[in-house]
């Protein structure tokens, strides 16, 4: 919250390197607040100052490129994100192994955003970003227990024996880990635990207007908020998250052309749009006030029209064709 004030105070500072780094920090703050337009303006400011490289740190151009790629993924603009990631890998990846691994993580997130299969990272990954990304991939595959085991140390590390906040993972890491845990518990049928983690994530995120971890969690997080939190429990921040979900653009296809949209009925499309939420057929039936047999009939017809053999394939095809 204080970065914007520090940046304003530093505008007249004599050292452009300080202003450059503050602009990069301001870009990240704007990104996490789901204001990618402001983030790009801050990146433009950093580029004009061009402070090069500080001792022991990656080049500022590489850091700015990472933030730009994150902005593109947040906007579902994969046509911009993927060439940028490739360019960064070619320019800086070979000289900086940590940066190369971060680029690989962003590549996996881009694949997830496109509804495509994403390659898992290395086992026992040391980078927090890799751990969180691996958990997200496990959730996408329905491996809820494994995902929960992966993020549990990140949650435990942020608590001392008295249950108070302790030094450890950053606020952003804890928010993301809590959301992964909420989705995992929900997938395991543990609604109470899922709601508790979701409420904790909202409580941590609201003071900083940190929307991005929720939006990056996709329909699974949106569905969790909608189903687990009854209207009286929905505060203004949770409602704002749902509104931002409604305003998201569909993913841009890698080739610039979306596949032809299959001709689904309104009922089939309504059921299809619940698939990425990890809701069971029974939960979908209850949400749509239909019988479970009717939901199964609509799913069967939708799978046939999409040419999909299972839920995962239907989600991928639906996203690429602009139906989801």
Phi, psi and omega in degrees: 000327183278352184294319181298319179294319179295321180296317179298319181290336184269358184301329181261009181294151183283334186267112180293335181294323177295314179297323180297312181293323177295325177294320176298317178297319179296325178297318179295318178301314179296322179298311182293339175270010178063037176240076185291334177296314178294325179298318181290325176296318178295324177294323176297321177298317180296322181294323178295326181280328172040073183273004172079247186218136174262155183302128177078004182241156175296164176297144181300325178299324178291318178297316179297322178296321177299316181293320178298319179296321178296321177298316181296318179294319178299328179272005183059027178264076185287338176295331176272323186292315188292314175298325179294318177297319179296319179296317179296319179297319180291325185277323189232341189299321183291334181269347184222095182301324180294316177298320179299320179291324177295323177295322178295321177298314179297325177297323177292321178294324177297319178296318178298319180297329180272358182073025181257158175298138180240134182287135180292154178278182181292146178294144179066033183300140183272330182287133179302320180300323180291321179297313181295321179294318178298320178297320179297321178295321178296319178298319180297331180269002180079013179271071189291319181297316181295320179296318180296319178297326183288320184270345183303318178299327179292326178285317181293328183292341181267007180235140172266173184305333181277359179084010180265160179299131181235168177297141182164227181300150178292166177302317181297318178298316181295320179300312182296317180296321178296320179293319176299318180295321179298314180296320180295312179299322179294320178297332179272002180081017182256076188295322182297313179295321179298315180295323179297315179294321180296317179296322177296319179296318179296320180294323178287324187278327188301317182299335181254006184052044185270093184271329193302317180302326179289313181294323179292336178289350174072200186295334179299319179287318179301316180295322179298317179298316184293318187273321187275335183250107178295158183313320179298334181271354182276106175280180183296326181292316179297321178295322179295324177298313180298321177296321179291324174302316182296334182267000182292145176279151175292155180299140175278134180290151184293337182257005179084349179235130175279147173299159178302137181284120177298150182273091178260147174289165179299323180291318178296319180293322179298318179290318181303321186288351175270346187301316182293353184279353184067014176288146176286166178300324179295318179295321177297318180299317180293321181294327182261001181058044177239165172282156181295328178294323177294319178299316179298322179295315179296319179296316180300317179293319180295316178301316182297315181291328179278342186075034183253144180264342183205180184298314182300315179295321180296321178296313180299313180294319179298320179291316183293332180267003176082011179278336181242000000 
